[in-house]
Amino acid sequence: MRFALLGGIRIEASLKLRAACPGCGAEVVAKCGKHITWHWAHLSRTHCDPWWEQETEWHRAWKNRFPQDWQEIPNRDRDSRELHIADVKTPSGLVIEFQRSTIHPDEIQAREAFYQTMIWVVDGCKNDADRFNFSNMRGRPNQDSIAQFQWFGQSTLFKRWHTTKPIFIDFGSEHGFWRILRFDLKTKRGLAGYVDIDGFVQLASSGTTDFSAVGGPASV
């Protein structure tokens, strides 16, 4: 958790501080080691959001493309009182989840049902082989920056990330940022559209919640 509340003000973790979780209000303590990303942790050691994952510099770098006021926004269901903290939520209601760790398909579906208006940004560089394999297995993009690819590797990257919500995979500066438009689970053939990151951030910040045309026609 990057932000906590101290005297009602959102602050970042700093040495020897304690504050309150903006989601549940429980006490949190600053974790500021030399070899970790500085963050807040619940004193009870149990995070109030079961979807929480340990944040990395990759998460921070993506979040920092957006205003701090849009980062780590608590969302609570009015009826069930279920609580989850969105990585980024724009004023228009668009939730952007930055995902690095592997999660079960049931959780993917649960998050999409909870947030409804959302998109995923997935770290394609967690496994070094994935980014190189994707680069080698995709054909040359056509004039619309649409590329076909076939996945021969052992990795289940595209099998996992094949949902009803827009999915963008970050393969790093060398291999690019792509939207997965289609992936056939049987043939392992897919279609991806190249996306300019700055344009992506600008669009997400513009107030739109419609990403249907980003990276190419999803119906191709």
C-alpha positions as CSV (number, residue, x, y, z in Angstrom):
1,M,0.0,0.0,0.0
2,R,1.5,3.3,-1.1
3,F,-0.8,5.8,0.8
4,A,-2.2,5.8,4.3
5,L,-4.1,8.5,6.2
6,L,-2.5,10.5,8.9
7,G,-4.7,13.3,10.4
8,G,-7.0,12.7,7.4
9,I,-4.3,13.4,4.9
10,R,-2.9,10.8,2.4
11,I,0.8,10.3,2.9
12,E,3.5,7.9,1.7
13,A,5.4,5.6,4.0
14,S,8.2,7.2,6.0
15,L,10.5,5.9,8.7
16,K,8.9,5.0,12.0
17,L,5.4,6.3,11.1
18,R,2.0,4.7,11.8
19,A,-1.2,5.8,10.2
20,A,-4.6,4.4,9.1
21,C,-5.6,2.3,6.1
22,P,-7.8,4.4,3.8
23,G,-9.9,1.4,3.1
24,C,-10.8,-0.1,6.4
25,G,-9.4,2.4,8.9
26,A,-7.2,-0.1,10.7
27,E,-3.7,0.8,11.9
28,V,-0.8,0.5,9.4
29,V,2.9,0.7,9.9
30,A,5.5,2.1,7.5
31,K,7.9,-0.5,6.0
32,C,11.0,1.2,4.8
33,G,13.8,-1.3,4.3
34,K,16.8,-0.8,2.0
35,H,15.8,-3.6,-0.4
36,I,12.1,-3.2,-0.6
37,T,9.7,-0.6,-2.1
38,W,8.6,1.6,0.8
39,H,5.0,0.9,1.7
40,W,2.4,0.6,4.4
41,A,1.4,-2.7,6.0
42,H,-1.5,-3.6,8.2
43,L,-0.3,-4.0,11.8
44,S,-2.5,-7.1,12.0
45,R,-0.6,-8.5,9.0
46,T,-3.9,-9.2,7.3
47,H,-4.7,-6.9,4.4
48,C,-8.3,-5.7,4.3
49,D,-8.4,-6.3,0.5
50,P,-7.9,-10.1,-0.3
51,W,-6.9,-9.1,-3.9
52,W,-3.9,-7.1,-2.7
53,E,-0.5,-8.1,-4.0
54,Q,2.9,-7.0,-3.0
55,E,3.7,-3.8,-5.0
56,T,6.9,-3.6,-7.1
57,E,8.6,-0.7,-8.9
58,W,6.8,-1.8,-12.0
59,H,3.4,-1.2,-10.3
60,R,4.7,2.2,-9.0
61,A,6.0,3.3,-12.4
62,W,2.6,2.6,-14.0
63,K,0.6,4.2,-11.2
64,N,2.8,7.3,-11.4
65,R,1.6,7.9,-15.0
66,F,-1.6,9.0,-13.3
67,P,-2.4,11.7,-10.7
68,Q,-1.9,10.5,-7.1
69,D,-5.5,11.3,-6.3
70,W,-6.5,8.6,-8.7
71,Q,-4.3,5.9,-7.1
72,E,-5.4,3.3,-4.5
73,I,-9.1,4.2,-4.4
74,P,-11.2,2.2,-2.0
75,N,-14.4,0.7,-3.4
76,R,-17.1,-0.8,-1.2
77,D,-20.2,-2.6,-2.4
78,R,-23.3,-0.9,-1.0
79,D,-25.1,-4.2,-0.3
80,S,-22.4,-6.7,0.7
81,R,-20.0,-4.2,2.1
82,E,-17.2,-6.0,0.2
83,L,-14.1,-3.8,0.0
84,H,-11.4,-3.6,-2.7
85,I,-8.8,-1.0,-3.4
86,A,-8.4,-0.1,-7.1
87,D,-4.9,0.5,-8.4
88,V,-6.1,3.5,-10.4
89,K,-9.7,4.8,-10.7
90,T,-10.3,7.8,-12.9
91,P,-12.9,10.4,-12.1
92,S,-15.0,8.9,-14.9
93,G,-15.2,5.6,-13.0
94,L,-12.6,3.6,-15.1
95,V,-10.6,1.2,-13.0
96,I,-7.1,0.2,-14.2
97,E,-5.6,-2.9,-12.5
98,F,-1.9,-3.4,-12.8
99,Q,-1.2,-7.1,-12.4
100,R,2.1,-8.8,-12.1
101,S,1.5,-12.0,-10.1
102,T,-0.4,-15.0,-11.4
103,I,-4.1,-15.1,-10.2
104,H,-6.8,-17.7,-10.6
105,P,-9.3,-17.2,-13.4
106,D,-12.1,-17.2,-10.8
107,E,-10.5,-14.1,-9.2
108,I,-10.1,-12.4,-12.6
109,Q,-13.9,-12.9,-13.2
110,A,-14.6,-11.7,-9.6
111,R,-12.6,-8.5,-10.1
112,E,-14.3,-7.8,-13.4
113,A,-17.7,-8.3,-11.9
114,F,-16.9,-6.1,-9.0
115,Y,-15.4,-3.2,-10.8
116,Q,-17.4,-3.6,-14.1
117,T,-15.9,-0.7,-15.9
118,M,-12.2,-1.7,-16.0
119,I,-9.2,-2.7,-18.0
120,W,-6.1,-4.8,-17.2
121,V,-2.4,-3.9,-17.6
122,V,-0.3,-7.0,-17.2
123,D,3.5,-7.3,-16.7
124,G,4.8,-9.3,-19.6
125,C,8.4,-9.1,-18.4
126,K,8.0,-11.0,-15.1
127,N,9.2,-14.1,-17.0
128,D,12.1,-13.0,-19.2
129,A,11.3,-15.8,-21.8
130,D,7.7,-14.4,-22.4
131,R,8.8,-11.1,-23.9
132,F,11.4,-12.7,-26.1
133,N,9.0,-15.5,-27.2
134,F,6.3,-13.0,-28.0
135,S,8.7,-11.0,-30.1
136,N,9.9,-14.0,-32.0
137,M,6.5,-15.6,-32.5
138,R,4.6,-12.7,-33.8
139,G,4.6,-11.7,-37.5
140,R,5.6,-8.3,-38.8
141,P,2.9,-5.8,-37.9
142,N,0.8,-4.5,-40.8
143,Q,0.2,-0.8,-41.5
144,D,-2.4,-0.7,-38.7
145,S,0.2,-2.2,-36.2
146,I,-1.8,-5.4,-35.9
147,A,0.3,-8.5,-35.5
148,Q,-0.5,-12.2,-35.6
149,F,1.3,-14.6,-33.3
150,Q,1.4,-18.3,-32.3
151,W,2.4,-19.3,-28.8
152,F,4.6,-22.4,-28.6
153,G,6.1,-21.9,-25.1
154,Q,5.2,-23.6,-21.9
155,S,4.0,-20.3,-20.4
156,T,0.2,-19.9,-19.9
157,L,0.4,-16.1,-20.2
158,F,-2.2,-15.8,-22.9
159,K,-4.3,-18.6,-21.6
160,R,-4.6,-16.8,-18.3
161,W,-5.2,-13.4,-19.8
162,H,-8.1,-14.0,-22.1
163,T,-11.1,-12.3,-20.6
164,T,-14.1,-10.1,-21.6
165,K,-12.3,-6.9,-20.5
166,P,-9.6,-5.1,-22.5
167,I,-6.1,-6.6,-21.7
168,F,-2.9,-4.8,-22.3
169,I,0.5,-6.5,-21.8
170,D,3.6,-4.6,-21.1
171,F,6.6,-6.3,-22.7
172,G,9.0,-3.5,-21.9
173,S,10.6,-0.7,-23.9
174,E,12.3,-3.2,-26.3
175,H,9.3,-5.3,-27.2
176,G,6.4,-2.9,-26.7
177,F,3.0,-2.5,-25.2
178,W,0.2,-4.5,-26.8
179,R,-3.5,-5.1,-26.5
180,I,-4.5,-8.8,-26.9
181,L,-7.3,-8.7,-29.4
182,R,-7.9,-12.4,-29.8
183,F,-6.4,-15.7,-28.6
184,D,-7.5,-19.2,-29.5
185,L,-7.0,-21.6,-26.7
186,K,-6.8,-24.7,-29.0
187,T,-4.5,-23.4,-31.8
188,K,-2.7,-20.9,-29.5
189,R,-2.9,-18.4,-32.3
190,G,-3.6,-14.8,-31.4
191,L,-3.9,-11.3,-32.7
192,A,-2.4,-8.3,-30.9
193,G,-2.4,-4.6,-31.6
194,Y,0.5,-2.3,-30.8
195,V,-0.4,0.6,-28.4
196,D,1.5,3.8,-27.7
197,I,1.8,4.1,-24.0
198,D,1.6,7.9,-23.9
199,G,-1.5,7.8,-26.0
200,F,-3.0,5.1,-23.8
201,V,-2.5,7.2,-20.7
202,Q,-3.8,10.3,-22.3
203,L,-7.0,8.4,-23.4
204,A,-7.5,6.9,-20.0
205,S,-7.1,10.3,-18.4
206,S,-9.5,12.0,-20.9
207,G,-12.7,10.8,-19.2
208,T,-13.5,8.0,-21.6
209,T,-14.3,4.5,-20.4
210,D,-14.5,3.0,-23.9
211,F,-11.4,1.2,-25.0
212,S,-13.0,-1.0,-27.7
213,A,-11.0,0.5,-30.5
214,V,-7.7,0.9,-28.8
215,G,-5.0,-1.3,-30.4
216,G,-7.2,-2.2,-33.3
217,P,-10.7,-3.7,-33.8
218,A,-11.4,-6.3,-31.1
219,S,-13.8,-8.0,-33.4
220,V,-11.1,-8.9,-36.0
